[in-house]
Amino acid sequence: MARTRKKNYYRLTLQWIIVALLAYMLVRPFVDRSYVADFEAYCPFGGLQALSSFLANNSLACSMTTTQIAMGLALLAGIFLFSKLFCSYICPIGTFTEWLSKQGKRLKMNIIISGIADRLLRLLKYALLFITFYFSVSSSELFCKTFDPYYAIFSGFSSDVVISYAVMALLLAIPGSFFVRQFWCKYICPLSAASNIFSFGFVFLGIVALYAVLTAGLGLSIGWIWLLGALCLAGVILETTRLKFGIFPVVKVTRNADTCTSCRLCDKACPMAIKISDIPKVQHIDCHLCGDCVTSCPEPETLQFSNRKINWLPAAATVALVAFGFAFASVTDIPTISEKWGSAEQMETAAVYRQSGIKSVKCFGSSMSFANHMRELPGVLGVEAFVSDNSVKIYYDPAVTSETAIKEFIFTPVSRVIAAPAQNISRVAMAEFAVDKFFDPSDAGLLAIKASQQPGILAFETMFGEPVHTLVYFDSTLVSTDEISRIIEEKKVKWEVDGDPREAITGFKVASVEPKGALNMKDYLGKMYEPVVLTFNGFENYDSTQTADVLLPFSAAADPLLADMPWYLLSHISNNRGVVKFEVIPSDAGFVLGLVYIPEMTGRDEIIRQLNEPELKVHLSDGSSQTFKNPYKF
């Protein structure tokens, strides 16, 4: 009778927890529209790339935070002590491709590559590792996102994914693992290559120490690419010639030959096809301490972890290392960029100002843009940016500048038209609101969404202050200052983008309100709207005795949803060679369209007919033409 194979519930439990978490991240956005899933938030491979970028360039790879780096360090510690636990217990690609390999094996369509072919194929993952780290460190962008099959699928092939790369990777991972036992993990995965390099612990540490001595100790100029190349080359040579590790990892599967019955259930259970039944100690480079062989062994104390029957050890170590990663990340803050241009003497006496809530600081590129902007302020000596909480740390000389000057320099004023005024009002009320927890330009975007949902709010302008001052223009017959304060302080703001509901949380607080009187309609329109005026068709060749005017009510010009359309109408009417000037004129009755034309060449009726054509023929800056639906009626 065939023996029933035992299941490794410790490992299966962790794998299913990861699957459940990924399913949660996929489903939650359908329930909570404000939630944005970050499928690389805890990626240790991304963390290793980010750490390498930080050490080489003093900057993190884009969108990477201390959490990913902490997970990368936990992975490194786990490999030294236990083995490639991430690959075995957490990696969703490893879990899926292992399941595929089992299906191929069940259908007798799965093969095991051995001999020289096996060793040559192992070169591929080191080549991909070198390429991935080279481009990631060079650009401070995660190159692995361009091809990673896991990221491609779960991000829905986001803009970071290169379709051709991802499709190739998916073909290697899915059909490859179905027909060849663990094809992706053994031959393609760059994290597998990095993990194997770490497994050769003394070689890895020796190469890194030698590089540090030559560069930091002796001052030699040796680029980081040589270190990367040396590590990859060492990994290739050691793996392809030995196929086993040495002292590291410390914990290994051991076999007691005296009690072993050679049933070979361990060989059948091993997902990496290692012949465990013939060796006293498993040192094969592919072993990731999954424990399936130990669980499957029917003989007590025959297969153990370093001669101890503690089947829960690898799973417990995985949980402990992940917990260590979270704990380390909670007490450590690594900046996305750290740019210091002050002298050593200046930095010793520099003051530090930290500003949070800079939502535009969201990746390496935007962080560098912020730092380059701050270089323009005299007295600023350096900038550190932290993508994890959208904050910045600014080093400055207090004898040259101050916190207030820095805040004002960071601040970006915003002027936003929300709605067109009603045609029956002649004056627009104004009130100045001092708003706490309102700083970033994206905050102004959220305020604009709130304001657009309240009839009567027409426009607002933000001005630097502590707190920020927001001048609101409104129709006092439709909304009051108290209602505007309530709207500003609402905790949630909801809106739609192409029919997709969105939601955000705001913490704005109105510290004070000061009425500012009112503007007549002409002054309001002139202040808040871009002038639209242009002469063309030889206007300068005619004097006032040769021209005539057309003035038409044009209240639709105040509609912010049609902000560009007056310019399109201008381009359209310029096709009439008799029209020589176009102007949108503010007045107390609203906007007026003013046209100057040559009576000998065209007439009022012809102009109005052309203004009411169903389509506007617009001339673009590149010389081409395009038609747009005409939203206006005159």
Secondary structure as GFF3:
##gff-version 3
##sequence-region A 1 634
A	DSSP	alpha_helix	9	31	.	.	.	ID=ss1
A	DSSP	alpha_helix	44	57	.	.	.	ID=ss2
A	DSSP	alpha_helix	66	81	.	.	.	ID=ss3
A	DSSP	alpha_helix	85	85	.	.	.	ID=ss4
A	DSSP	pi_helix	86	90	.	.	.	ID=ss5
A	DSSP	alpha_helix	92	106	.	.	.	ID=ss6
A	DSSP	alpha_helix	115	121	.	.	.	ID=ss7
A	DSSP	alpha_helix	123	139	.	.	.	ID=ss8
A	DSSP	three_ten_helix	143	146	.	.	.	ID=ss9
A	DSSP	alpha_helix	149	154	.	.	.	ID=ss10
A	DSSP	alpha_helix	163	179	.	.	.	ID=ss11
A	DSSP	alpha_helix	183	183	.	.	.	ID=ss12
A	DSSP	pi_helix	184	188	.	.	.	ID=ss13
A	DSSP	alpha_helix	190	199	.	.	.	ID=ss14
A	DSSP	alpha_helix	201	212	.	.	.	ID=ss15
A	DSSP	pi_helix	213	217	.	.	.	ID=ss16
A	DSSP	alpha_helix	224	242	.	.	.	ID=ss17
A	DSSP	beta_strand	253	255	.	.	.	ID=ss18
A	DSSP	alpha_helix	265	269	.	.	.	ID=ss19
A	DSSP	three_ten_helix	276	278	.	.	.	ID=ss20
A	DSSP	alpha_helix	292	296	.	.	.	ID=ss21
A	DSSP	beta_strand	303	305	.	.	.	ID=ss22
A	DSSP	alpha_helix	313	331	.	.	.	ID=ss23
A	DSSP	beta_strand	337	340	.	.	.	ID=ss24
A	DSSP	alpha_helix	344	348	.	.	.	ID=ss25
A	DSSP	beta_strand	351	355	.	.	.	ID=ss26
A	DSSP	alpha_helix	364	374	.	.	.	ID=ss27
A	DSSP	beta_strand	380	386	.	.	.	ID=ss28
A	DSSP	three_ten_helix	387	389	.	.	.	ID=ss29
A	DSSP	beta_strand	391	396	.	.	.	ID=ss30
A	DSSP	alpha_helix	403	410	.	.	.	ID=ss31
A	DSSP	beta_strand	415	417	.	.	.	ID=ss32
A	DSSP	beta_strand	427	436	.	.	.	ID=ss33
A	DSSP	alpha_helix	441	452	.	.	.	ID=ss34
A	DSSP	beta_strand	457	463	.	.	.	ID=ss35
A	DSSP	beta_strand	468	474	.	.	.	ID=ss36
A	DSSP	alpha_helix	481	489	.	.	.	ID=ss37
A	DSSP	beta_strand	492	497	.	.	.	ID=ss38
A	DSSP	beta_strand	500	505	.	.	.	ID=ss39
A	DSSP	beta_strand	509	520	.	.	.	ID=ss40
A	DSSP	alpha_helix	521	528	.	.	.	ID=ss41
A	DSSP	beta_strand	532	535	.	.	.	ID=ss42
A	DSSP	three_ten_helix	539	541	.	.	.	ID=ss43
A	DSSP	three_ten_helix	544	546	.	.	.	ID=ss44
A	DSSP	beta_strand	548	553	.	.	.	ID=ss45
A	DSSP	three_ten_helix	555	558	.	.	.	ID=ss46
A	DSSP	three_ten_helix	560	562	.	.	.	ID=ss47
A	DSSP	alpha_helix	565	573	.	.	.	ID=ss48
A	DSSP	beta_strand	579	585	.	.	.	ID=ss49
A	DSSP	beta_strand	592	597	.	.	.	ID=ss50
A	DSSP	alpha_helix	604	611	.	.	.	ID=ss51
A	DSSP	beta_strand	615	619	.	.	.	ID=ss52
A	DSSP	beta_strand	625	629	.	.	.	ID=ss53
###
